[in-house]
Amino acid sequence: MKLVPGYGRAMSAAKTGWTRLAQIGVDPSDPEDLRVAKSTFTLVASLVTLMATIWVTTFFLLDRPVSASIPLTYQIASIISLAVFSRTKDFLVIRRVQTVMWATFPFLLQWSLGGYVNSSAVSVWAMVTPVVGLFFGGRPATWITLFVALTVVSASIDGRLDDTNPVPAVARSAFWALNFVCVAIVYVVSTGHFVGQRNRFRDQLRAEQATSERLLLNVLPPQIAQRLGAGENPIVDERSAVTVLFVDIVDFTPLSRSAPPTEVVAVLNRVFSEIDELADRFGLDKIKTLGDGYMLVAGATEPRADHVVAALDMALAARDRLARLDLAGVPIRVRMGLDTGPAIAGVVGHSRFSYDVWGDTVNTASRMESHGLPGEIHVTGRVRDLASDRFEFSSRGLIDVKGLGEMETFVLAGRRLQNDRVPGAEYGGAVRPENVDRTRPVDRP
């Protein structure tokens, strides 16, 4: 229920106005912690300047022009300093000017009124000074020392101050309440603003960290990203046994000339997305894309005994799944090559991290792909030797492999029909070997 028409709009407008006022000294290039400090400090200075109107008005009405001129002088100087701050964005200058005035003007006003009692302990306003030093830096010990020194001086001269023209008792009582209530308001509002801005900054930082972590996971395997996040650097792993898989789209460049660029990118994205999904399913590490090709490794980030089986299962699933895609009406065909053996894996780069794998095994797997046949999975004798009990291979005989000479290579035909095969591997429905129910045989449809 609204007691006053337009109250909500008025409060919203006031809040917006104060928020804009707090930002007058903030520069777009300021780091977030400096933004918070500047806006909070501006809010405190603005509140104190506004509240000083009460003392200026009251002391003029009480015919105390000297006393009234002290908060009035502060108001004029404060408004000028805020105006300069809004143009220069120089936080150091306004911080020093305002803090000196907060430290000295309350004591000057107290002395002009005749001491602690007659001024209702208006020097309590100077307590803002050490808090400012602690919150906003700039030698806090200096400001605390100044506050203590002025307090000691004020106490020592209090009995000798002129109080022949005392402030009326009613006004003194009111000022006792106002001094403490207004100082409390300044503390609560400024602290609330500071905490709110700090929490907003913290939430923003957490969101940015989460985004950075997601981006890092997009370019690095999760295990490697975790190791980097834990501070491990450099990351170099020497693996005694991995299996490297290269996937390449056959004649993609000529095909892409006959299709609109948007369709080319869409198909390439679909191909890589399918490979990404299969890599996650079979537990292979996604190393990098090479134009219209893809490099994956089993057993690089973490050693695994079934690296050959996992890579071959994924190759079968990828071949059949990608065969369903087409570009400009022409079916997509892929050429794949695999080799197994030792390799070195690690992270390179500083500003842009890249996880890669090196060694003869990688080079040989690449040659198997480039010397392979469309729609076939071309492997080395090492792969055949380690997986012949679970997979069927046909020999291509001796072929001349660039840079490697003559080699007997093999083409993967499929899985052998036995109890330990992975269900659905040939049709993209495979799961990780540890999740397979081996209690019953599964036959190829």
HUPE-V61037 format. One record per backbone hydrogen bond with DSSP energy under -0.5 kcal/mol. CO is the residue of the C=O (numbers start at 1). NH is the residue of the N-H. If there is no record, write none. Layout:
BEGIN
<<CO | NH> <CO | NH>>
END
This chain:
BEGIN
<<1 | 3> <4 | 7> <6 | 10> <7 | 11> <8 | 12> <9 | 13> <10 | 14> <11 | 15> <12 | 16> <13 | 17> <14 | 18> <15 | 19> <16 | 20> <17 | 21> <18 | 22> <19 | 23> <20 | 23> <21 | 24> <23 | 26> <27 | 30> <31 | 35> <32 | 36> <33 | 37> <34 | 38> <35 | 39> <36 | 40> <37 | 41> <38 | 42> <39 | 43> <40 | 44> <41 | 45> <42 | 46> <43 | 47> <44 | 48> <45 | 49> <46 | 50> <47 | 51> <48 | 52> <50 | 53> <51 | 54> <51 | 55> <52 | 56> <53 | 57> <54 | 58> <55 | 59> <56 | 60> <57 | 61> <58 | 62> <59 | 64> <60 | 63> <64 | 68> <65 | 69> <66 | 70> <67 | 70> <67 | 71> <68 | 72> <69 | 73> <70 | 74> <71 | 75> <72 | 76> <73 | 77> <74 | 78> <75 | 79> <76 | 80> <77 | 81> <78 | 82> <79 | 83> <80 | 84> <81 | 85> <82 | 86> <83 | 87> <84 | 87> <84 | 88> <85 | 89> <89 | 91> <90 | 94> <91 | 95> <92 | 96> <93 | 97> <94 | 98> <95 | 99> <96 | 100> <97 | 101> <98 | 102> <99 | 103> <100 | 104> <101 | 105> <104 | 108> <105 | 109> <106 | 110> <107 | 111> <108 | 112> <109 | 113> <110 | 114> <110 | 115> <111 | 114> <115 | 119> <116 | 121> <117 | 120> <121 | 124> <122 | 125> <123 | 126> <124 | 127> <125 | 128> <126 | 129> <127 | 131> <128 | 132> <129 | 133> <130 | 134> <131 | 135> <132 | 136> <133 | 137> <139 | 142> <139 | 143> <140 | 144> <141 | 145> <142 | 146> <143 | 147> <144 | 148> <145 | 149> <146 | 150> <147 | 151> <148 | 152> <149 | 153> <150 | 154> <151 | 155> <152 | 156> <153 | 157> <154 | 158> <157 | 160> <157 | 161> <158 | 161> <161 | 163> <168 | 172> <169 | 173> <170 | 174> <171 | 175> <172 | 176> <173 | 177> <174 | 178> <175 | 179> <176 | 180> <177 | 181> <178 | 182> <179 | 183> <180 | 184> <181 | 185> <182 | 186> <183 | 187> <184 | 188> <185 | 189> <186 | 190> <187 | 191> <188 | 192> <189 | 193> <190 | 194> <191 | 195> <192 | 196> <193 | 197> <194 | 198> <195 | 199> <196 | 200> <197 | 201> <198 | 202> <199 | 203> <200 | 204> <201 | 205> <202 | 206> <203 | 207> <204 | 208> <205 | 209> <206 | 210> <207 | 211> <208 | 212> <209 | 213> <210 | 214> <211 | 215> <212 | 216> <213 | 217> <214 | 218> <215 | 219> <216 | 219> <216 | 220> <219 | 355> <221 | 225> <222 | 226> <223 | 227> <224 | 228> <225 | 229> <226 | 230> <227 | 232> <228 | 231> <234 | 236> <235 | 347> <237 | 239> <237 | 345> <239 | 343> <242 | 341> <243 | 298> <244 | 339> <245 | 296> <246 | 337> <247 | 294> <248 | 335> <249 | 252> <251 | 255> <252 | 256> <253 | 257> <254 | 257> <254 | 258> <255 | 258> <256 | 259> <260 | 263> <260 | 264> <261 | 265> <262 | 266> <263 | 267> <264 | 268> <265 | 269> <266 | 270> <267 | 271> <268 | 272> <269 | 273> <270 | 274> <271 | 275> <272 | 276> <273 | 277> <274 | 278> <275 | 279> <276 | 280> <277 | 281> <278 | 282> <279 | 283> <279 | 284> <285 | 287> <285 | 297> <288 | 295> <290 | 292> <290 | 293> <292 | 249> <293 | 290> <294 | 247> <295 | 287> <295 | 288> <296 | 245> <297 | 285> <297 | 299> <298 | 243> <304 | 307> <306 | 310> <307 | 311> <308 | 312> <309 | 313> <310 | 314> <311 | 315> <312 | 316> <313 | 317> <314 | 318> <315 | 319> <316 | 320> <317 | 321> <318 | 322> <319 | 323> <321 | 324> <322 | 325> <325 | 332> <327 | 330> <329 | 331> <330 | 327> <333 | 250> <334 | 375> <335 | 248> <336 | 378> <337 | 246> <338 | 380> <339 | 244> <341 | 242> <342 | 361> <343 | 239> <344 | 358> <345 | 237> <346 | 356> <348 | 354> <354 | 348> <354 | 356> <356 | 346> <358 | 344> <359 | 363> <360 | 364> <361 | 365> <362 | 366> <363 | 367> <364 | 368> <365 | 369> <366 | 370> <367 | 371> <369 | 372> <373 | 376> <376 | 336> <376 | 378> <377 | 412> <378 | 338> <379 | 410> <380 | 384> <381 | 385> <382 | 386> <383 | 387> <384 | 388> <387 | 390> <387 | 391> <390 | 416> <392 | 413> <392 | 414> <394 | 411> <397 | 409> <399 | 401> <399 | 407> <400 | 402> <401 | 404> <401 | 405> <405 | 401> <407 | 399> <407 | 409> <409 | 396> <409 | 397> <410 | 379> <411 | 394> <414 | 392> <416 | 418> <418 | 421> <421 | 423> <422 | 425> <424 | 427> <424 | 429> <424 | 430> <425 | 428> <432 | 435> <433 | 436> <436 | 438> <437 | 440>>
END
